[in-house]
């Protein structure tokens, strides 16, 4: 099955990156037809990448096949000033990293999106929460920890930021 939006807004002449979300029994074979100039498809990562085409609507066709059959979907790249034509799906583990956001922690979160297969269902980004607000005091932290344990969070392993 091919997942994800049917419309995708992007600015002309800017870098373009979109990973095609596809599920199904492996091995899967995915092809993309009618790619506009400036874009390429990498069948290993299933990523459309390159430079956003000139202004206008560019209709692309995704085709996925496996032993169970075939799935197709059209995907319209709307190149211009309109972005987020379909709400993007992302993952944010709020307050996980606190003030410890690093390139490595974000890379691991992105790799987990791929490994968990969330990206195959259309999750496109990892939200970064970099402790924009004050962390809880020691007293608040202990209270929250006790509440989590009382609610049955057996595997709750709180780490103080």
N, C-alpha and C positions, 0 to 999 in steps of 0.2 A: 504494500500500500504506500502511496506517495502522500505525505503529510505536508503541512505548512500552508502559508498564505497563497492566494492566487494572484494577489497584487503586491508589488514591492516598489516603494519609492526610493529613488537615489538621485543625487546631484550629478549632472553631466560632467564628464572629464575627471571625476574624483575616483579614488580607489574603490573597487567593488569586491566584496567577498560575501558569498552566501553558500552555506552548506545545505545541500539537498537532504531533507529528512525523509528517509525511506525505511520501512520495516518489512519483514518477511523472512521466510526460511532462507538461510545462506546455503550456497553462494547466490548472491544477487548480481545481476548485470544491469548497469544503469547507463543510458545514453541520453544525450541532450541534443535536440534538433533545433535548427533555426536560431543559433546563437548570433547576436548582433556583433558587428566588428568591435574589437577591443576586449572581448570576453573569451575565456577558455574554460573548459571543463576538465577537472582532474578526477578520473573515475575511481582512483584509490581513496582519496579523501572525500569524494563526492562534492567537491567545492567548485562553484562558479567563481572565477576570480579574473581580475584585470582592471580595466578602466570602464567606468559607466559610459554607455553609448550616448550619442547626441540626443538632444531633447526629443521627446515623443514617447509613444507606447511601443514596446518591443515584445512581441509574444514569442515565448520559448516553449518547447514541448519537452517534458520529462517522460521517459519511458523506462520502467523497471521490469525485469523479467527474472523468473526463477523456475524451478521445477513445477511449482504450483500454478504458474500462469503469468499474466502480464497486467501491469497497472500503468495508466497514463494520466497526465495532468498538464494543463496549460498553466503557464506562469507569465504574468505580464509585468515587465520591468517598466515602470513609469519614470522616465528620466526627465527631471525638471525641478521645480521648487517644492513639490508636495512630498513629504516624507511620512513614514509610519502610517501608511494607508490601511494596514491591518495591524492591530496591536501586536507587538513582538512579545514572545514568551521568554522569560528568563528565570534564573534561579538565584536566590539570595539567601544565604544562611546568615540572617541578621545577627550581628554582634559576635560572630565566630572569631574574627581576626582582631577585632578591637583596633588598637593602635599598632598592631603588628602586621599590617598589610605589606607584603613583599611580592616581587615578581614571581617568586617560587610558589607562594601560597595561592596566588591567582591562577598560575599555570596548572597547579594540581587540581584546583576546582574545575577548570576548563577540561582537563583530561578526564576528570570524574564524570562530567557531563557526557563525554563520548563513551567511556567505559560502561556507564550505567545504562546506556542506550536512550537517555533522556533526549539527546540531540536527534536521535532517529524519529522522535515524535514531534519535533518542531521547536524544542528549546534552543534559543539562539545566543543567549548571553549569560554571563555571570555578573551579578550585581556586586559592587564593591562598597562595603560599609566600613569606613575608615575611622570610626570613633568620633563622629562629628558632634556627638553630645557627651556629656560627662559620664564616665563609668560609675557604676554603683559604689557606694562607700562599702567598707568591710562589713559593717553591720547590715546594710541592705543586701549585700551579696550572700551572707550567711542565712538571712531570712528567706531569700529566694531559693537558695539551695535546699533548705528545710521544706519549703512548700513543694518543690519538685519531688523530693523523696516521699513526702506525705501523699502526693497524688499518684504514687506508684511508679515513678521513674526509677526502676530497679537498676538500670545500667547508667544512671546519671552520674557522670564524672565531671564535676565542675572544676574548671581551672580558673584561677584568679587572673584577670588580665594584667 
